[in-house]
Amino acid sequence: MRITGTRAFGGLTALLLAFLAVSCAPAPSPSTSARPSTEVSPSPAGEIVTIAEDLVTPWSLAFHDGVALISERDTARILEVTDAGSREVARISDVEARGEGGLLGIAVHDDLLYAYSTGDDGNSVRRFPLSGEPGALELGAGQTILSGIPAGTNHNGGRIAFGPDGMLYVATGDAGDRESAQDLTSLGGKILRLTPRGAIPADNPFEASAVFSYGHRNPQGLAWDDKGTMYASEFGQDTWDELNRIEPGANYGWPQVEGSANRAGFVDPVQQWAPSAASPSGIAILGGNLFLANLRGERLREVPLDDLASSVEHLSGTYGRLRDVVAAPDGTLWVLTGNTDGRGTPRPADDRVLRLSLGATADGEDGSASAIPAALVSTTAAAAARLADSAHGVHRIPRLT
C-alpha cells in the first residue's frame, strides 16, 4: 500500500466535468410510501484526496487519536495510515475468511480496538489493547466479549460502533437463516447493545438480552445524529435496500417485510432504494447530512437529516464499489472503496482510501450542504468512464452557478 500525493484539476477539464454533473443526472431512485427525490446538488467546492492505495478487501475504518485504522476482510490485517505512510499493526488470529465473512467491523474506545470477525464457531467480537505512538502502534492480546453470532458465507452484518451513550452496538446478519431475524433468542438478524466489557445493559429493551432491535436481514451501517437518534443501513433481498431509524425494541420486518409495508407491528424505513442502485454498507453523519457508501450502486449517497425522503448522489461510478464512509476528527469524510471483494472490477491501485474535504459556500464560509465537489455529483456511467483516468489525487472544481 502506498500514500499518494494530490493533483489539481484545472480549467477546461473542470468546466467540462461541471457540465456533465448537471446534464447527466440519473432519474430518481424508486421508493413506495415516501418517494425519495434524487437531485444534483449545488455543492460547494471541495477536494478529493487519495490517501492510500493497494488495499486488499478493506472493510472498516476507525480513528485512534487522529490515526486511521483499517481492517482487511480477507487478510485479517489491521493497518494504520499516517502522513508518513502506512504499516501493518497486526494480523488478527483465528479469522476464517469465507464469502462475506472474515475480519469485518472495527471500533476504538478507551485505547481498545474492538473487532468483529468470523471464525470456526461463528462470528464474534473481540477487543485488543492499543498502545504505542502513531507509526508504531501495537495490539495486545485479544479478549472475546461476545460470541455465538451466526455466521455464513453471506449476510454476516459486521458493523460495530459506540453510541453517544457509551454502549457498543453490533449489527448482525441472518447468515442465510431468514427466520432467525424474528427469533429473539437468536443473535442473528439483529442490532445488539452491550457495555464495553460485553455485559448486557440493564436498560436494554428485552430483559437479560443483548437484542436492541430485530427483524434485520443484513445491516452494515450504524450512525447517530447530534440528538442521539440512531440510523442503520440494510441490504434487502431483491426489492428494497433500506435506511432505517432505529428504535429500541422495534421490529423492522424481515423476512415478513422488505421495504415499506405500512403494516402494524413493523417499522418502515425512512428511505429505500432498488438494490441495483444501492447495496448500502457503512454510513456516517456530518454537517446535518447522512452519507451512505454503496457497493452495487457504486455511489456515495447523501440524505439530509431534515428531509429524510430526499437524497443526493455523489461519485457515481467514479471509484467503483464503496464499502465504508467515516467522519474523521478533522471534519472531512473518509471513504473506503470495495472493488477487491470478489464482486467488483478492481482498477489499478485498488482498493483505496479517499478523503473528501468539506467545501466553502459562496460567501466563503464553511458549508454543510455537501462535502463533495459539484462536478462529481450524479454523473452517468459514460461520464464516469471519462473520469476514470482522473481517479487519483485532488480534483479542484469550481462551484456551479
C-alpha positions as CSV (number, residue, x, y, z in Angstrom):
1,M,0.0,0.0,0.0
2,R,1.3,3.5,-0.7
3,I,0.4,7.0,0.1
4,T,-0.2,9.2,-2.9
5,G,0.1,13.0,-3.4
6,T,-2.5,15.5,-4.5
7,R,-3.2,16.6,-8.0
8,A,-5.2,19.7,-9.2
9,F,-7.9,19.7,-11.8
10,G,-8.0,22.8,-13.8
11,G,-9.5,25.0,-16.5
12,L,-11.5,23.4,-19.3
13,T,-11.5,19.9,-17.7
14,A,-13.2,21.2,-14.5
15,L,-15.8,23.1,-16.5
16,L,-16.5,20.0,-18.6
17,L,-17.0,17.9,-15.5
18,A,-19.3,20.5,-14.0
19,F,-21.4,20.5,-17.2
20,L,-21.6,16.7,-17.1
21,A,-22.8,16.7,-13.5
22,V,-25.7,18.9,-14.4
23,S,-26.7,17.4,-17.7
24,C,-26.3,13.7,-16.9
25,A,-28.1,13.3,-13.6
26,P,-29.9,10.0,-13.3
27,A,-33.6,9.5,-12.7
28,P,-34.8,9.5,-9.1
29,S,-34.3,6.2,-7.1
30,P,-37.5,4.3,-6.7
31,S,-39.5,4.0,-3.4
32,T,-43.0,3.4,-2.3
33,S,-44.6,5.2,0.6
34,A,-42.3,8.2,0.8
35,R,-40.7,8.5,-2.7
36,P,-37.2,9.9,-2.3
37,S,-36.2,12.7,-4.6
38,T,-32.7,12.3,-6.0
39,E,-31.1,15.5,-7.2
40,V,-28.0,17.2,-8.4
41,S,-26.7,19.2,-5.5
42,P,-25.5,22.8,-5.8
43,S,-22.4,21.6,-4.0
44,P,-19.7,23.9,-2.7
45,A,-16.2,23.5,-4.0
46,G,-14.1,20.9,-2.2
47,E,-11.4,18.4,-2.8
48,I,-10.9,14.6,-3.0
49,V,-7.5,13.2,-2.0
50,T,-6.4,9.6,-2.4
51,I,-4.8,8.9,0.9
52,A,-3.8,5.2,0.5
53,E,-3.8,2.6,-2.3
54,D,-3.3,-1.1,-2.9
55,L,-5.5,-2.3,0.0
56,V,-6.9,-5.8,-0.1
57,T,-10.6,-6.2,0.7
58,P,-10.7,-3.2,3.2
59,W,-13.9,-3.4,5.2
60,S,-13.9,-0.9,8.1
61,L,-12.2,2.3,9.1
62,A,-11.9,3.8,12.6
63,F,-9.7,6.6,14.2
64,H,-7.5,6.3,17.2
65,D,-6.0,9.6,18.4
66,G,-6.3,11.0,14.9
67,V,-4.7,8.0,13.3
68,A,-6.8,6.0,10.8
69,L,-7.0,2.2,11.3
70,I,-8.3,-0.1,8.6
71,S,-9.5,-3.7,8.7
72,E,-9.0,-6.0,5.7
73,R,-11.6,-8.7,5.5
74,D,-9.6,-11.5,3.7
75,T,-6.1,-10.9,5.1
76,A,-7.3,-10.3,8.7
77,R,-4.8,-7.4,8.9
78,I,-5.2,-4.2,10.9
79,L,-3.4,-1.3,9.2
80,E,-2.6,2.2,10.4
81,V,-2.4,5.1,8.0
82,T,-0.5,8.3,8.8
83,D,1.0,11.2,6.8
84,A,4.3,9.4,6.9
85,G,3.0,6.2,5.3
86,S,1.2,3.0,6.3
87,R,2.1,-0.2,8.1
88,E,0.6,-3.4,9.4
89,V,-0.2,-3.1,13.1
90,A,-1.3,-6.8,13.5
91,R,-2.9,-9.7,11.9
92,I,-5.9,-10.9,13.9
93,S,-5.7,-14.6,14.7
94,D,-8.4,-17.3,14.2
95,V,-10.2,-15.4,11.4
96,E,-11.8,-17.5,8.7
97,A,-12.3,-15.5,5.6
98,R,-15.0,-17.2,3.5
99,G,-17.6,-15.5,1.3
100,E,-18.7,-12.3,3.0
101,G,-17.1,-13.4,6.3
102,G,-13.6,-12.5,7.7
103,L,-12.3,-9.5,9.6
104,L,-15.2,-7.0,9.4
105,G,-16.1,-4.0,11.5
106,I,-13.7,-2.2,13.9
107,A,-14.2,0.5,16.5
108,V,-12.0,2.2,19.0
109,H,-12.9,3.0,22.6
110,D,-10.7,3.9,25.6
111,D,-7.5,2.8,23.9
112,L,-9.0,-0.6,23.0
113,L,-9.6,-1.8,19.4
114,Y,-12.9,-3.8,19.0
115,A,-13.1,-6.1,16.1
116,Y,-16.0,-8.2,14.6
117,S,-14.7,-11.3,12.9
118,T,-15.7,-14.7,11.5
119,G,-14.2,-17.9,13.0
120,D,-14.7,-21.6,13.0
121,D,-17.6,-21.3,15.5
122,G,-19.4,-18.3,14.1
123,N,-19.0,-14.5,14.4
124,S,-17.7,-12.9,17.5
125,V,-16.5,-9.5,18.9
126,R,-13.1,-9.2,20.5
127,R,-11.2,-6.3,22.0
128,F,-7.4,-5.6,22.0
129,P,-5.4,-3.1,23.9
130,L,-3.9,-0.4,21.7
131,S,-0.5,1.0,22.6
132,G,2.4,2.9,21.1
133,E,2.7,6.1,19.1
134,P,1.5,6.8,15.6
135,G,3.6,4.9,13.2
136,A,4.4,2.3,15.8
137,L,1.0,1.2,17.2
138,E,0.7,-2.3,18.7
139,L,-2.2,-4.6,19.6
140,G,-2.1,-6.6,22.8
141,A,-3.8,-10.0,23.5
142,G,-7.4,-10.2,22.5
143,Q,-10.4,-10.8,24.7
144,T,-13.7,-12.2,23.4
145,I,-16.6,-10.2,24.7
146,L,-19.4,-11.7,22.5
147,S,-19.6,-15.0,20.7
148,G,-22.3,-17.2,19.2
149,I,-23.3,-14.8,16.5
150,P,-24.5,-16.9,13.5
151,A,-22.1,-16.9,10.5
152,G,-22.4,-17.9,6.9
153,T,-20.9,-17.2,3.5
154,N,-23.4,-14.4,3.2
155,H,-25.3,-12.0,5.5
156,N,-22.8,-11.6,8.3
157,G,-23.7,-8.0,9.1
158,G,-20.5,-6.9,10.9
159,R,-20.6,-3.2,11.6
160,I,-19.8,-2.2,15.2
161,A,-19.9,1.3,16.7
162,F,-20.0,3.0,20.0
163,G,-23.1,5.2,20.5
164,P,-23.4,8.5,22.4
165,D,-24.4,6.5,25.4
166,G,-21.0,4.8,25.6
167,M,-22.5,1.4,24.7
168,L,-21.3,-0.9,21.9
169,Y,-23.7,-1.6,19.1
170,V,-23.3,-4.6,16.9
171,A,-25.1,-5.2,13.6
172,T,-25.6,-8.9,12.8
173,G,-27.0,-10.5,9.7
174,D,-29.3,-13.5,9.4
175,A,-26.5,-15.7,8.0
176,G,-28.9,-17.2,5.5
177,D,-31.4,-18.3,8.2
178,R,-34.3,-15.9,7.4
179,E,-36.4,-16.8,10.4
180,S,-33.7,-16.1,12.9
181,A,-34.3,-12.4,12.4
182,Q,-37.6,-12.7,14.2
183,D,-36.3,-15.1,16.9
184,L,-35.4,-13.1,19.9
185,T,-33.3,-16.0,21.3
186,S,-31.0,-15.8,18.3
187,L,-28.3,-13.2,17.8
188,G,-28.7,-13.3,14.1
189,G,-30.6,-10.5,12.1
190,K,-30.3,-8.0,15.0
191,I,-28.7,-4.9,16.3
192,L,-27.2,-5.7,19.6
193,R,-26.3,-3.4,22.5
194,L,-23.6,-4.2,25.0
195,T,-21.4,-2.5,27.6
196,P,-17.8,-2.0,26.6
197,R,-17.0,-5.2,28.6
198,G,-19.6,-7.2,26.8
199,A,-22.3,-7.3,29.5
200,I,-25.9,-6.7,28.9
201,P,-27.1,-3.2,29.9
202,A,-29.9,-3.2,32.4
203,D,-31.9,-0.8,30.3
204,N,-32.0,-2.9,27.1
205,P,-35.5,-3.3,25.7
206,F,-35.6,-7.1,26.3
207,E,-34.8,-8.4,29.8
208,A,-31.4,-10.2,30.0
209,S,-31.0,-9.9,26.3
210,A,-28.4,-8.1,24.1
211,V,-31.1,-7.5,21.4
212,F,-31.8,-3.8,20.8
213,S,-33.8,-4.2,17.6
214,Y,-34.7,-7.1,15.4
215,G,-36.2,-8.1,12.0
216,H,-33.0,-7.2,10.1
217,R,-31.6,-9.1,7.1
218,N,-28.1,-7.8,6.7
219,P,-27.4,-4.4,8.4
220,Q,-24.0,-2.9,7.7
221,G,-24.0,0.7,8.7
222,L,-24.6,2.4,12.1
223,A,-24.5,6.2,12.9
224,W,-26.1,8.7,15.3
225,D,-27.1,12.3,14.8
226,D,-26.4,15.1,17.4
227,K,-29.7,14.4,19.1
228,G,-28.8,10.8,19.7
229,T,-31.1,9.3,17.1
230,M,-29.7,6.1,15.6
231,Y,-29.7,5.1,11.9
232,A,-28.8,1.9,10.2
233,S,-28.4,0.9,6.6
234,E,-29.6,-2.6,5.5
235,F,-29.3,-4.8,2.5
236,G,-32.6,-6.1,1.2
237,Q,-33.1,-9.2,-0.9
238,D,-34.4,-8.4,-4.4
239,T,-36.7,-5.4,-4.0
240,W,-35.6,-2.8,-1.5
241,D,-32.5,-1.7,0.4
242,E,-33.2,0.4,3.4
243,L,-32.2,3.3,5.6
244,N,-33.8,2.8,9.0
245,R,-34.2,5.0,12.1
246,I,-33.6,2.6,14.9
247,E,-35.8,2.5,18.0
248,P,-35.2,0.2,21.0
249,G,-37.2,-3.0,20.9
250,A,-38.6,-2.3,17.4
251,N,-39.2,-4.9,14.7
252,Y,-38.0,-4.0,11.2
253,G,-39.9,-6.8,9.5
254,W,-37.5,-9.2,7.8
255,P,-38.4,-11.8,6.5
256,Q,-42.1,-10.9,6.5
257,V,-41.4,-7.4,5.2
258,E,-38.9,-6.0,2.8
259,G,-39.0,-2.2,2.4
260,S,-42.1,-0.1,3.3
261,A,-45.2,-2.2,4.0
262,N,-47.3,0.1,6.3
263,R,-48.1,-3.0,8.5
264,A,-48.9,-2.9,12.2
265,G,-46.0,-4.2,14.3
266,F,-43.3,-3.3,11.8
267,V,-41.2,-0.1,11.4
268,D,-40.9,1.1,7.8
269,P,-37.6,2.5,6.5
270,V,-37.2,6.3,6.2
271,Q,-36.0,5.8,2.7
272,Q,-35.4,2.8,0.4
273,W,-33.8,2.0,-3.0
274,A,-33.6,-0.7,-5.5
275,P,-30.5,-2.9,-4.8
276,S,-29.0,-2.2,-8.2
277,A,-28.8,1.5,-7.2
278,A,-27.7,0.9,-3.6
279,S,-26.5,-2.1,-1.6
280,P,-25.6,0.3,1.3
281,S,-22.8,-0.6,3.7
282,G,-21.1,1.9,6.0
283,I,-22.8,5.2,6.9
284,A,-21.7,8.4,8.6
285,I,-23.2,11.7,9.7
286,L,-21.5,15.0,9.1
287,G,-22.8,18.6,9.0
288,G,-26.5,17.7,9.2
289,N,-26.3,15.0,6.5
290,L,-26.2,11.3,6.5
291,F,-23.8,9.7,4.0
292,L,-24.1,6.1,2.8
293,A,-21.4,4.1,1.0
294,N,-23.0,1.9,-1.7
295,L,-21.4,-1.2,-3.1
296,R,-23.5,-2.4,-6.1
297,G,-24.8,1.2,-6.6
298,E,-21.2,2.5,-6.8
299,R,-22.0,5.9,-5.3
300,L,-22.0,7.9,-2.2
301,R,-25.5,8.9,-1.2
302,E,-26.2,11.9,0.9
303,V,-29.5,12.2,2.9
304,P,-30.3,15.5,4.7
305,L,-31.4,14.7,8.2
306,D,-34.1,17.4,8.0
307,D,-35.6,15.8,4.8
308,L,-35.1,12.0,5.1
309,A,-37.2,11.3,2.0
310,S,-34.7,13.1,-0.3
311,S,-31.1,12.3,-1.3
312,V,-28.2,13.4,-3.5
313,E,-25.8,11.1,-5.3
314,H,-22.1,11.7,-5.5
315,L,-19.1,9.9,-7.1
316,S,-21.5,7.7,-9.2
317,G,-19.3,5.1,-10.9
318,T,-16.2,7.2,-10.4
319,Y,-14.4,4.9,-7.9
320,G,-16.5,1.7,-8.2
321,R,-17.9,0.0,-5.1
322,L,-17.8,1.9,-1.9
323,R,-17.6,-0.1,1.4
324,D,-17.3,2.4,4.2
325,V,-17.6,6.1,5.0
326,V,-16.5,7.7,8.2
327,A,-16.5,11.2,9.6
328,A,-12.9,12.0,10.5
329,P,-11.8,14.1,13.5
330,D,-10.8,16.9,11.3
331,G,-14.3,17.3,9.8
332,T,-13.6,15.5,6.5
333,L,-15.2,12.3,5.2
334,W,-13.0,9.2,4.6
335,V,-14.3,6.6,2.2
336,L,-13.1,3.0,1.6
337,T,-13.6,1.5,-1.9
338,G,-14.5,-2.1,-2.1
339,N,-13.5,-3.4,-5.6
340,T,-11.3,-6.3,-4.5
341,D,-14.1,-8.1,-2.6
342,G,-14.8,-10.6,-5.3
343,R,-17.8,-8.7,-6.7
344,G,-16.2,-5.6,-8.2
345,T,-13.8,-4.9,-11.0
346,P,-10.5,-3.8,-9.5
347,R,-8.7,-0.9,-11.1
348,P,-5.0,-0.1,-10.9
349,A,-4.1,0.7,-7.3
350,D,-7.4,-0.6,-5.9
351,D,-8.5,-0.6,-3.2
352,R,-8.0,2.9,-1.8
353,V,-8.9,5.4,0.9
354,L,-10.3,8.7,-0.2
355,R,-10.5,11.9,1.9
356,L,-13.4,14.2,0.9
357,S,-13.0,17.8,2.3
358,L,-15.9,19.9,3.0
359,G,-16.0,22.9,0.7
360,A,-16.9,26.5,1.1
361,T,-20.2,28.3,0.5
362,A,-20.5,31.2,-2.0
363,D,-19.8,33.8,0.7
364,G,-16.6,32.0,1.8
365,E,-17.9,30.4,5.0
366,D,-17.7,26.7,5.6
367,G,-20.7,24.9,4.2
368,S,-22.5,21.8,5.3
369,A,-24.9,21.2,2.4
370,S,-22.5,18.8,0.8
371,A,-18.9,17.6,1.2
372,I,-18.5,16.6,-2.5
373,P,-17.3,18.8,-5.4
374,A,-20.2,19.6,-7.6
375,A,-18.8,18.2,-10.8
376,L,-18.7,14.7,-9.2
377,V,-22.4,14.7,-8.3
378,S,-24.7,12.3,-10.1
379,T,-22.6,11.6,-13.1
380,T,-23.8,8.9,-15.6
381,A,-21.8,5.7,-16.3
382,A,-20.5,7.2,-19.5
383,A,-19.3,10.3,-17.8
384,A,-17.8,8.3,-15.0
385,A,-15.8,6.3,-17.6
386,R,-14.3,9.5,-18.9
387,L,-13.4,10.4,-15.3
388,A,-11.7,7.1,-14.6
389,D,-8.2,8.3,-15.6
390,S,-8.6,11.1,-13.1
391,A,-9.4,8.8,-10.1
392,H,-6.2,9.7,-8.3
393,G,-5.3,12.9,-6.4
394,V,-7.2,16.0,-5.8
395,H,-10.0,17.3,-8.1
396,R,-10.5,21.0,-7.6
397,I,-13.7,22.1,-9.4
398,P,-15.4,25.4,-9.3
399,R,-18.8,25.8,-7.7
400,L,-21.7,25.5,-10.1
401,T,-23.6,28.7,-10.7
